[in-house]
Amino acid sequence: MDSGHHSNMKCHVLLPTAGTGSRLGGELPKQFQSLAGKPMLSYALEAFGKTAHIQSIWVGVSPSFIDNLILQKMAGEIHNIQFTPTGGPTRQETVRNTLTAMLKSGISGDDWVLVHDAARPGITPALINRLIDAVLASGTGGLLAVRLADTLKQTDLDSVIAGNIPHAERTIPRDHLWQAQTPQMFGLKELRDAIDSAILLKADVTDEASAIELSGGKPLLIEGAARNFKVTHPADWELMQLLLRNIAKSQESNHDAQ
């Protein structure tokens, strides 16, 4: 594959943010709740805004949320950002709808798109650049991921369904197992077509890479970082808040020292 050709393609960002964050609770969807002093979505937007490769940022939101004042404030703070009412009932439909809006706006289907979870505020420009550099060098799409460190146990499904305390049936070797993170970076039209196919097949597609895999692709796995974990439950929220506050204090101390 001609990596030189692929390195000439522009990079864009897509954040699907139409979810309700029901497991976390709260009046606002979790991506708009205040985390360590600002909306959780802001952290990812700022990281992408500081990444030189990124040409535009697209945020797919629920149509009922498009006029919210939080979005208007963010739009004034981040360069080249588009909030679109492309939120659907599932993540993959929100991504598909937003990719379609990007293509209709005139963005080339050959360009790259980085899809990122708004619920991963620990992302950094360094991690984003690590993914972009690897993908541009190879011409093959890929995603950030981390090797599994914990021992994995498989239980019997009947116990889970019955609501009983499960028993460990066997230990699963983890040598070849990775935990997927985001961003996940693919050709824009390639990804839209893959998600279209997955939706038609009613496939259980939980991330962009699984849609690409379903269509025969083999995405690169680029080493991510523990700090890029997904905030899903209240315990995750507390841990991320602690992490972000410690980072902010460290940055303030370094600034004061200068």
C-alpha positions in Angstrom: 0.0 0.0 0.0 1.3 3.4 -0.9 1.9 5.1 2.5 3.0 8.3 0.8 -0.5 8.6 -0.7 -2.2 8.0 2.6 0.0 10.5 4.4 -1.4 13.2 2.1 -4.9 12.6 3.3 -6.3 14.9 5.9 -7.4 13.8 9.4 -10.7 14.6 11.0 -12.2 13.7 14.3 -15.7 12.3 15.1 -17.1 12.1 18.7 -20.4 10.4 19.0 -22.1 12.0 22.1 -25.8 11.1 21.8 -25.7 8.6 24.7 -27.6 9.3 27.9 -24.9 8.0 30.3 -27.7 6.2 32.3 -25.3 4.0 34.2 -23.5 7.0 35.7 -26.7 8.9 36.6 -27.3 12.7 36.8 -29.6 15.1 35.0 -27.3 15.7 32.0 -25.7 13.0 29.8 -22.4 12.1 31.3 -20.3 13.7 28.5 -21.7 17.1 29.5 -21.5 16.8 33.3 -18.8 18.8 35.0 -15.7 16.7 35.7 -12.8 18.3 37.7 -14.2 21.8 36.8 -15.4 21.5 33.2 -17.7 19.3 31.0 -16.1 15.9 30.4 -16.3 16.3 26.6 -14.1 19.4 26.9 -11.0 17.3 27.7 -11.1 15.3 24.5 -11.9 18.4 22.4 -8.9 20.2 23.9 -6.6 17.3 23.2 -7.6 17.1 19.5 -7.6 20.9 19.2 -3.9 20.8 20.2 -3.0 18.1 17.6 -1.6 19.7 14.5 -2.7 16.9 12.1 -6.4 17.5 12.9 -8.3 19.5 10.2 -11.8 19.4 11.8 -13.8 18.1 14.7 -17.3 16.7 14.4 -19.5 16.0 17.3 -22.7 14.0 16.7 -25.3 15.0 19.4 -28.9 14.1 20.0 -31.2 16.5 17.9 -32.9 17.5 21.2 -29.6 18.7 22.6 -28.3 20.7 19.6 -29.2 24.1 21.0 -27.8 23.6 24.5 -25.8 26.4 25.9 -23.0 24.0 26.9 -22.4 23.3 23.2 -22.5 27.0 22.2 -19.8 27.7 24.8 -17.6 24.9 23.6 -18.0 26.0 19.9 -16.6 29.4 20.9 -13.5 27.8 22.6 -12.4 25.1 20.1 -11.2 25.9 16.6 -12.9 24.2 13.6 -15.6 22.3 15.5 -19.0 21.2 14.2 -21.9 20.1 16.4 -24.4 18.1 14.2 -27.8 16.8 15.2 -26.8 13.3 13.9 -27.3 11.4 17.1 -29.1 8.0 16.7 -30.5 5.3 19.0 -27.1 3.4 19.0 -23.5 4.5 18.9 -22.9 2.9 15.5 -25.9 4.8 14.0 -24.6 8.1 15.4 -21.2 7.4 13.9 -22.8 6.4 10.5 -25.0 9.5 10.5 -22.1 11.8 11.3 -19.8 10.2 8.7 -22.6 10.8 6.2 -22.9 14.5 7.2 -19.1 14.8 6.9 -19.2 13.4 3.3 -22.1 15.7 2.4 -20.1 18.7 3.6 -17.5 18.0 1.0 -14.9 16.1 3.0 -13.2 13.5 0.9 -14.1 9.9 1.5 -10.4 9.1 1.2 -9.6 11.3 4.2 -8.9 9.7 7.6 -11.4 9.9 10.5 -10.5 9.3 14.2 -13.5 8.2 16.2 -13.2 8.9 19.9 -15.3 8.2 23.0 -16.3 11.4 24.8 -16.1 9.3 27.9 -12.3 9.0 27.6 -11.2 12.4 28.9 -7.7 11.1 29.6 -6.7 11.2 26.0 -3.6 13.3 25.2 -2.1 14.9 22.0 0.9 12.5 22.4 -1.4 9.4 22.2 -3.3 10.9 19.3 -0.1 11.5 17.4 1.2 8.0 18.2 -1.9 6.6 16.5 -1.8 9.0 13.5 1.9 8.4 12.9 1.6 4.6 12.9 -1.5 4.7 10.6 0.0 7.2 8.1 3.3 5.2 8.0 1.5 2.0 7.2 -1.6 3.1 5.2 -3.7 0.7 7.3 -6.3 1.9 9.8 -5.8 1.1 13.5 -6.8 1.9 17.1 -5.2 2.6 20.5 -5.3 -0.5 22.7 -3.6 -1.9 25.8 -2.4 -5.4 26.6 -4.6 -7.2 29.2 -2.8 -7.4 32.5 -5.4 -9.2 34.6 -6.1 -12.9 34.7 -9.3 -13.7 32.8 -11.9 -16.2 34.1 -14.7 -17.7 32.1 -17.9 -18.6 33.9 -21.0 -20.7 33.0 -23.6 -18.6 31.3 -26.5 -20.5 33.0 -25.4 -19.1 36.4 -25.3 -15.6 35.1 -28.8 -15.9 33.6 -30.2 -17.4 36.7 -28.7 -14.6 38.9 -26.6 -17.0 41.0 -23.1 -16.4 42.2 -21.0 -17.5 39.2 -18.2 -20.2 39.3 -14.9 -19.9 37.4 -14.9 -22.7 34.8 -11.5 -21.9 33.2 -8.8 -19.4 32.9 -8.4 -17.7 29.4 -4.9 -17.2 28.2 -4.3 -13.5 27.8 -1.0 -13.6 25.8 -2.8 -12.4 22.6 -5.6 -10.3 24.2 -5.8 -6.5 24.0 -8.4 -4.1 25.4 -9.6 -1.7 22.8 -9.5 2.0 23.4 -10.2 5.1 21.2 -9.4 7.0 19.0 -9.9 4.4 16.2 -8.7 5.7 12.8 -9.9 4.6 9.4 -10.6 5.9 5.9 -13.8 7.9 6.1 -15.8 6.2 3.4 -14.3 2.8 4.2 -15.6 3.1 7.8 -19.0 4.4 6.7 -19.5 1.5 4.3 -18.3 -1.0 6.9 -20.8 0.3 9.5 -23.6 0.3 6.8 -22.9 -3.4 6.2 -22.8 -4.2 9.9 -26.1 -2.5 10.5 -27.7 -4.4 7.5 -26.4 -7.7 9.0 -27.7 -6.7 12.5 -24.1 -7.6 13.7 -23.1 -6.9 17.3 -20.6 -4.1 16.5 -19.4 -2.4 19.6 -16.6 -0.2 18.1 -15.4 0.9 14.7 -12.7 -1.7 14.5 -15.2 -4.5 14.8 -17.1 -3.1 11.8 -13.8 -3.0 9.8 -13.0 -6.6 11.0 -16.4 -7.8 9.8 -15.7 -6.4 6.4 -12.3 -8.3 6.2 -10.0 -5.6 7.5 -7.2 -6.2 10.1 -6.7 -2.9 12.1 -3.3 -2.1 13.6 -3.1 -2.2 17.4 -1.2 0.8 18.7 -0.1 0.9 22.3 -2.4 3.2 24.3 -2.2 4.1 28.0 -4.0 3.3 31.2 -5.0 6.9 31.7 -7.2 6.7 28.6 -9.8 4.5 30.3 -13.5 4.8 29.7 -15.7 6.5 32.4 -18.8 4.3 32.7 -19.6 3.8 36.4 -19.5 6.2 39.4 -16.2 4.6 40.5 -14.7 5.4 37.1 -15.8 9.0 37.5 -14.2 9.4 40.9 -10.9 7.9 39.7 -10.8 10.1 36.6 -11.6 13.2 38.6 -8.7 12.4 40.9 -6.4 11.8 37.9 -7.4 15.1 36.2 -7.1 17.2 39.3 -3.6 15.7 40.0 -2.5 16.5 36.4 -3.9 20.1 36.8 -2.0 20.6 40.1 1.2 19.2 38.5 0.9 21.6 35.6 0.3 24.5 37.9 3.4 23.6 40.0 5.5 23.4 36.8 4.2 26.8 35.6 4.9 28.4 39.0 8.4 26.9 39.0 9.1 28.6 35.7 
